[in-house]
Amino acid sequence: MNKLTPEQIEERKKLIFDAMGKRGQKQILKKGYENWDPFQEPKDPIDIRKDKTKRTSQMLIREFLSRIDHDEYSNSFAQGAFEMCLGIINDDEKIKGMFEFACFYAELLKKEGYDSL
């Protein structure tokens, strides 16, 4: 595209626009025809999110659950752990609050001589 003159680029842009359906044209006009670039490179797919340790949510949950005997936990337990895992990776405020409270409570139980939940 960089070998074309600005006039040629504009002509091709208009041809592409005119060949589109009314619905597509409406979307472009809504955002601004002058801002529309039909020649831009496609965006990369969303990166697979990882935590600070460079693990994906699947890696983390698998590692966590592998420490526990499968007969020792329910589907609900695993689902809750996975929701926490996703929330931590996505930096969800609600999950961060739940995590901080769980850490606080674990320390409190330890300090007062209780084993755990």
N, C-alpha and C positions, 0 to 999 in steps of 0.2 A: 504494500500500500504506500510506502514512503517514496516510490518512484512516480506516483501520480501527482498531478498538480492539485491545488486546493479546489479548483473548479471541477476537475474530474472526480475527485472524492465526493464533492457535494452532489454531483450528477448521479453517481452510483448510490449515494445515500437516499436520494429522492426516488430512484428506481426501486430500491428495496422497500422503502416506505409505501410506495404506490402499489406494490405487489402484495402487501400484507392485507389481512382481513380488517374489516372495520373495527373489530374489538381490539386487535393489536395496535392499530393506529390510535385508537382512543387512549390506550394505556400510555403510549409514547407522548401524545399531546398533553396528557395529564401531568407527566413529569417534565415536559419541555422538550420539544423537537431539537432545539439547538444543543441540549445537553446529551442527547442520545447518540451513542457511538455504536453502529452496527458492526464495526470492524474490530472491536476490542477482543482480546484474547479471553477464552473461557476461564472462569475462576477455578482454582484448585479445589478438590473436594475438601470438606472439613477435616482437619487433622483429627486423628483419634486422640481423644483427651487422655492425658496421663497425669498422675499426681507428682509430688515432689521427688518421689523415688523412681520416677520414670516407668511406673507400672500402670497398665490399663485397669479399668474397673473389673474386668473379667479375671485378670491376673490376681488382683488383690483379693477378690472374694473367694477364688479357688484356693489361694494360699491360706486365707483365714479359716475356711471351712475344712481344709485338709487337716488342720490341727485338732479337730473335734471328731470323735467317732460318729459316723453317719447315723447310728441308732440313738445318739444322744441329743439330736436337735430335730425340730419340726420344720415343715415348709415355712411356717410363719416366722420362725427364728431366722431362717436363711433369707427370707424376703426382707425382713427388717434390717438385717446386716447389709444386704445389697442396696437398700434404699439409703442407708447411712453412707455406704461406699460412694454411690453416685452423688449424693449431696456434698460430700467432702471434696470430691474431684471437681464438681461444678461450683464450688464455693458458695453453696446455698446457706443463707443466714440462719434459717430455721434449724438446719442440720448442725451447723456450727454451734448453735446454742445447746442443742441436745448433746453433742459431743462434749462440750465444755462442762455441762452439768454431770454427765456420766463420769468424767475424769474427777471432778470435785467430789462426787459421791463415793467413788472408789477410794479416794484418799481419806475421806472421812471415816469410812468403814474400817480401813486399815489402821488409822490413828486410834480408833476406839476399840480395837481388838477383835473385830469381826473378820471372818475369812473373806466373804464376798456375798453377792446376792444369793 
